[in-house]
Amino acid sequence: MTEAWEASVEAKIQDAVQRGEFDDLPGMGKPIPGRGAPYDEAWWIKSFLEREALPSDLLLPTSLQLRRRIEQVPDEVRDLPTEQSVRDFVGQLNAQIVAWLRFPDDGPRVAVRPVNTEDVVRRWRAERTRPKVTSTVTEPAAVGTPSRRRRRSWWPLWRRRRG
């Protein structure tokens, strides 16, 4: 029975090859990804994150995700248009932090505290009022002039003390 079934399947495959149904398949002629590399138990997770273009931060425990978000607060609020939007952003982050503090998960115990809203707003204001620095190209020093201060030699000083 199995031989008849295998023969039937093989015949259907051969018919499909003759009709050209296996031509122009995606990945045809390309090497198999990961072939020859050492075995990695998390290969499917890594390939999923790469294929879906997801950040690897999703694999971190909640406490580490929150710490990373706290570190990124200055970069994230820099382009917000109003002070109220900065306060809302920090408020939402603090709500997530407080929720985690109330019911922590099984991840590592990392010290996570709510973000001080007033400090973030103060930095945001300072960043807005600071003039933007534009890079200026300086003229090279004239030929024959030293570009940095000439070091004084210690030898003449030593000779003066002796004499």
C-alpha positions, -999 to +999 in steps of 0.1 A: +000+000+000+028+025+009+047+017-023+016+025-044+011+057-024+048+067-028+046+059-065+015+081-069+031+110-051+063+106-071+043+105-104+025+138-094+058+155-086+073+144-119+042+157-138+045+191-120+082+193-128+074+187-165+047+214-165+072+238-149+053+245-117+085+244-097+102+270-118+107+305-104+100+296-068+112+322-042+147+314-030+155+292-060+192+291-066+201+308-033+219+290-006+199+278+024+203+304+052+223+291+082+237+261+064+271+254+077+266+275+108+266+260+143+232+250+156+214+277+175+184+268+196+168+302+191+171+303+153+134+305+148+130+334+171+158+353+155+145+346+120+110+357+130+123+390+145+143+396+113+115+387+089+089+408+107+114+437+113+107+436+151+131+450+176+150+425+198+139+445+229+106+425+228+125+395+241+137+413+272+118+410+305+095+439+314+119+454+339+147+457+314+123+470+287+112+498+311+149+506+320+157+510+283+126+532+277+137+554+307+171+558+291+156+568+258+132+594+272+154+624+263+156+613+227+119+605+225+106+638+239+131+660+220+108+663+189+075+666+208+058+700+200+044+711+233+051+708+270+018+691+275+027+663+251+060+658+270+041+656+302+016+631+287+044+609+273+062+608+307+028+602+324+021+572+303+056+558+309+052+563+346+018+545+346+035+515+330+063+516+356+039+518+385+018+489+370+050+468+369+060+478+404+027+467+417+028+433+400+064+425+389+069+395+366+094+367+371+122+386+353+153+400+370+149+424+399+161+456+384+157+489+401+130+509+382+116+541+395+091+565+379+106+593+358+106+628+373+083+648+350+096+682+360+132+672+352+122+659+318+103+691+311+132+713+323+156+694+300+131+697+271+128+735+276+166+739+278+170+719+247+144+741+229+160+773+240+196+763+232+207+776+199+214+750+173+251+745+167+260+745+131+293+730+120+317+756+107+348+748+087+379+765+100+406+778+078+437+758+079+467+775+095+490+794+073+520+775+059+550+777+082+531+786+114+527+759+140+492+747+145+495+742+183+515+759+211+551+751+212+562+732+243+588+748+264+618+728+272+627+721+308+664+722+301+668+761+301+649+762+334+671+737+350+702+755+339+690+788+354+686+772+388+721+759+389+738+790+379 
